[in-house]
Structures are given as structure tokens and as C-alpha cells.
Amino acid sequence: MGLVHAKDVTPNPQGSRLNLDQVKARVDKVKIEGLGRTKDDILTDKVQELFKAKDFQEVILGAHKVRSKLESLECFSKVGVLIDTSEGPDATPDGYQVVFQVKELKRIAGSVKTLMGNNEGSLVVELKAPNMFGRGEKITAEYSRGWNRTIGLSTTFYKPLRVLNNTSLSTSIFQQGSEWMRSGYKLIERGMLLDLAFNSNTSLRHNLQWEGSWRELECLTRSTSFLVREQNGHSLKCSVRHIAEYDKRDAAVFPSSGSFFKLIQEFAGLGGDIGFLKNELHFQNNISLMSDVVLQTSVQCGLLNHVNNSKTSKICDKFFLGGPLSLRGFDWRGVGPHDQGNSLGGEFFWAGGLHLFSPLPFRPGGGGFGDLFRTHIFINGGNITASSSDPYDYFRNIRIAYGIGVALRLGQVARVELNYCVPISAQKYDHICPGVQLGVGLSFL
């Protein structure tokens, strides 16, 4: 937070505690210093709540809230706050003026950074032009390369909308290449994405998207299964997608309380030769049992339905299960039908997990490096199959594994898990992974 300066308004010679909510105050004037290309109209709405303050405590709290709003515009590299008594002919007896001292971002900025994805690290080179037209617009060009031979190239234009708070519109042109060794194919996608993001309340975030992509599916090796080979070639997918995300956890990594919910709905078939209806659900709940001991339950499921006989789906549209991020104790994409060693995926999957997290034994490095670690014991299970008219098919042949491990928090978004896994229920075509298993990612079952 920035430094807030205020003049004394009430003499307090005895040094007794001063209740700021009992000191009458109002804001007569708000100034923003340091503006260059940023337009006044996007700032006016952000500072309006300051004029509703009735005491000095509300003035201070309101100033910090406005400061956070100004920072969220992504127009400024620095925002400072100064509160002073009001001066001039329009000053009132209890009046104050609030001055925000800002420093605008440079017109062109670049960076080279590393990002952590789901069991993959990437080197990202980014060039961006922030606050292009003075209302928070920006253009970003990005190139990424992952250690699993994934290559991404994209250009995105982002525009915040003043209709509602936290509403934005973005459009991206992208090319993404990825190799999936477990399934024996390589995928190249080129296309465009339109995204409208908004909040229906403080905790529920929505994304409405349209995507048009030209996809090229190729064999990865000469030993790729014929069932994968026959899907090779070009395809065109045009789809609309709705993503709803609700997050009331107290932390994204190692939460001690709260719930997380994410629903993804996609309809493809508005054009091109790909058509399906796809739904995916993620849920997590955390309960604190005692100091730093947390019981976590999580559920994931998905269903893909064909909606047009003249259109189809490809292997890259299906669900896959298995690996340290989804179903521990099994290889990556190791659960479900295989042909010649290649995972074929499924049209329905579900998975659930139960974890008990606690600090490291004897708490080494407590209050510092040791707080980045957690131990956990877990049991997880699930199934993946083709879609069926009989719901009982989805709960036959359940795979189950349990184990114990150590998790390390990376920043506030990712974590590393080193687990010892014991699969206790599997099918003959599954690829199990008993013993030590390492996972790095953003989201785990």
C-alpha cells in the first residue's frame, strides 16, 4: 500500500487513542497528478465514492480503495496517495482534498519470463503497448516455447468496458503447436478468439467466447495407432464457449477454507466440419480441522455429446485422465482405452479426490521457507469411457489409488508434488505408475 499523509485535525495532548470514525470529514476535492495520455472520463467513475465519506476513517479507507481501482486499470506503474486539509474559497470546515500521484506506464514494454503450466515450463517473450488510447487499452504480442515442444504465438487486443465494473473485451489471433506423445499425434491450431469477461457478483466471473480455429492433426511417430492416423488432416472448428468461475478460497494454493467452482460449456458446429456439445465441471472444498490441518475434497467431470450427424469430433476434442495432476498413480493419459500404446481418450470422465494437508513434521523453517511445504495423504479415483445411454456404465471399472507425498508452493498460483502412489484398482489396458510420481502444475485434483 502507498503512504497516506494527513494533518492533525484534533489536538490530543494526553496521547489518548483517537477514534477516526468520530472525526467529521468530507472530501471537497480530488486531484490526480502526473496524467499524460490517460483520459479523464475513465478516472471520474473510480473516485466518485470518495465524495460519500462522512468521517475521517471513511476518507482513508476510500482513498485506498480508489488507489486499488486505479492500479487495476493497468495504466500506471505507480500510484501514491496524499490526504490534506482543503484550501481555497470552496473549502468547507471539515473538508479535505485527496491527491493521487501517478506515473504512467511506458508506451512500449517488453519482458522475458518463465511460466509454469500443467507439468510443463515455458519461456515467454512478451512485447506490449499498454494504455494505447488513454482508456486502458493494450496490445500484447507473445511468443512461448515449452519444454514439451509446445510453441505458441499470439497477438491480443484488450479493451476495458465502462458499462460495468471489471468488464473487458479482448480479441486474439493465435497459433499453437503441441505434441502429445502418449496419444501419438501433433496438433497445430491457428485461429481467432473473441472474449467478453465480466462479473455477475464479486466472486463469480464469466467469460463468453467465440473461437474459430483451423486445426492440423499429424502423426507423431511411425508407430502411431491406426485409430489415431485415420483422424489426421485438417479440420475447421467454430464454437461458442461459456466459462463461469466462482472462487471463495482464502488462497489459490494450499487454501485452508472456502470453495472453488468452475463450469466450462462449449458448443461447436456453427461452421466448419467439427460439431459437439462439451461440458466440464471442477469443484473443490476446503475445511480446516485444526491449526494448519486441512481436509480437501475435489471433483472433476466432463461429457462430450455429438449434436449433428454430418459433423464429428477429433481425438484432440476428447477428455483424457491420468497423471499426477488428475489421477495420481497412473501415467499421463494412462487411464482408458489404448491402441498400440496410444491413449484414445473418452467422451465422459469423472474423478474425485480426498486429501489431508498438514505442515512438515516438526515444522522446520517455520515462519519462512518451511511454510512453502505441505505434507498430504490422499485417495483418488475415477473413470473414463465413451458416452453411454446407461448411466451405470460411467461407474463401472472405477480406478482407485492412494498415497502420501510432499507439496511445494511456487508463488501464489502453482505447486510441485512429489508423491508415493499405490494403485489398487485398474484395468488391463491402463498404464499404472506405482511408486514415486512428480507433478508440476496450476491445478490438481
Secondary structure, DSSP 8 states (H G I E B T S, - for coil): ---------S--TT-----GGGSB-EEEEEEEES-SS--THHHHHHHGGGGG--BHHHHHHHHHHHHHHHHHTT-EEEEEEEEEE--STT--TTEEEEEEEEEE--SSEEEEEEEEETTEEEEEEEEEEESTTSSS-EEEEEEEEETTS-EEEEEEEEEEESSSTTEEEEEEEEEEEEEETTTTEEEEEEEEEEEEEEESSSSEEEEEEEEEEEEEEEESSTT--HHHHTT-EEEEEEEEEEEEEEE--S-SSS-SSEEEEEEEEEEEEEEESB-EEEEEEEEEEEEEEETTEEEEEEEEEEEEE---TT-B--GGGSB-B-BTTTBTTB-TT-BS-EETTEE--BSEEEEEEEEEEE--TT-TTTTTGGGGEEEEEEEEEEEEE---S-GGGGGSS-EEEEEEEEEEEETTTEEEEEEEEEEEE--TT--B--EEEEEEES---
